[in-house]
Amino acid sequence: MTAGQQDFWEKHYRALDPGWGIRPNAVLLDMLARLDPPAGRALDLGAGHGGDAVGLAARGWTVTAADVAPTALARVTELAERNGVAAQVTAVHADLSDAATDLAAVTGGDVFDLVTASYFHLHDAAVRAHALRRAAGLLKPSGLLVVVDHASFAPWSWRGEGHPGFPAPEQTLAALDLPSAEWTTEICENRERIATGPAGETAPVTDTVIVVRRAV
Ligand SMILES: C[S@@+](CC[C@H](N)C(=O)[O-])C[C@H]1O[C@@H](n2cnc3c(N)ncnc32)[C@H](O)[C@@H]1O
């Protein structure tokens, strides 16, 4: 990651209402309800304001919330404190796009039952796939990797002139390049959810969700 990209996210969070992104992702909760993994240790990649990390902690998980933006991390800690789960949430600064980042050092040498990435946008698809693969390598046998991405624009969101379009879930899964002998695909699909905009307006949006389970 360039310093410019880190600045981008830091500026984004300084300007962002701290009340945004504090609820757990509905698709992630739906996935947990469907697969019902026992609560254990979770790693949240690009945790933002901590909605997923704190939502998981409220459901019994112990969560490491990693992000590159210090303001986001401070808000994760505040949100965890406000929700009475501070003991279960550790906010860590990490540039997950940098292959030189020592993930084991960042995560305190933990291994995880769940690695989750909601809208974990990086500047380069190959770099993102590499970051997800590396994080997936921290999963225990039977651990789950959950990747949730946008598959449509909300009516109120930036529409990105020249946006290349959203990959199908199968394309995102293929890009992860996880060997089928070691990984089982549990979910690979589009999901609709109702999103809430800045003025409280709601609209259906589509996400892609991928869940893979580590076999060994
Ligand atoms: C679109 S936001 C999603 C935030 C949150 N997961 C959510 O669902 O609301 C993408 C997040 O990834 C973080 N991020 C971007 N590049 C990163 C990097 N290289 N290393 C770690 N985090 C990064 C950003 O700071 C931001 O919090």
The ligand as a Tripos MOL2 file, in Angstrom:
@<TRIPOS>MOLECULE
LIG
   27    29     1     0     0
SMALL
NO_CHARGES

@<TRIPOS>ATOM
      1 C1        -15.1540   -0.4450    2.5480 C.3       1 LIG1
      2 S1        -14.3670   -0.4710    4.0900 S.3       1 LIG1
      3 C2        -15.1990   -1.8050    4.9110 C.3       1 LIG1
      4 C3        -15.1970   -1.6850    6.4040 C.3       1 LIG1
      5 C4        -15.9520   -2.7500    7.1670 C.3       1 LIG1
      6 N1        -15.4370   -4.0720    6.9690 N.3       1 LIG1
      7 C5        -17.4170   -2.7190    6.8200 C.2       1 LIG1
      8 O1        -17.9440   -3.7040    6.3140 O.co2     1 LIG1
      9 O2        -18.0530   -1.7020    7.0790 O.co2     1 LIG1
     10 C6        -12.7460   -1.1760    3.7310 C.3       1 LIG1
     11 C7        -11.8510   -1.2310    4.9380 C.3       1 LIG1
     12 O3        -10.5940   -1.8140    4.5920 O.3       1 LIG1
     13 C8         -9.5490   -1.0590    5.2230 C.3       1 LIG1
     14 N2         -8.3360   -1.2230    4.4360 N.ar      1 LIG1
     15 C9         -8.0760   -0.7500    3.1960 C.ar      1 LIG1
     16 N3         -6.8510   -1.0930    2.8060 N.ar      1 LIG1
     17 C10        -6.3000   -1.7910    3.8320 C.ar      1 LIG1
     18 C11        -5.0230   -2.4010    4.0330 C.ar      1 LIG1
     19 N4         -4.0850   -2.3550    3.1020 N.pl3     1 LIG1
     20 N5         -4.7960   -3.0260    5.1960 N.ar      1 LIG1
     21 C12        -5.7600   -3.0770    6.1580 C.ar      1 LIG1
     22 N6         -6.9790   -2.5130    6.0200 N.ar      1 LIG1
     23 C13        -7.2460   -1.8770    4.8730 C.ar      1 LIG1
     24 C14       -10.0690    0.3770    5.2180 C.3       1 LIG1
     25 O4         -9.4250    1.2060    6.1550 O.3       1 LIG1
     26 C15       -11.5460    0.1460    5.5140 C.3       1 LIG1
     27 O5        -11.7960    0.1230    6.8970 O.3       1 LIG1
@<TRIPOS>BOND
     1     1     2 1
     2     2     3 1
     3     2    10 1
     4     3     4 1
     5     4     5 1
     6     5     6 1
     7     5     7 1
     8     7     8 2
     9     7     9 1
    10    10    11 1
    11    11    12 1
    12    11    26 1
    13    12    13 1
    14    13    14 1
    15    13    24 1
    16    14    15 ar
    17    14    23 ar
    18    15    16 ar
    19    16    17 ar
    20    17    18 ar
    21    17    23 ar
    22    18    19 1
    23    18    20 ar
    24    20    21 ar
    25    21    22 ar
    26    22    23 ar
    27    24    25 1
    28    24    26 1
    29    26    27 1
@<TRIPOS>SUBSTRUCTURE
     1 LIG1         1 GROUP 0 **** ****
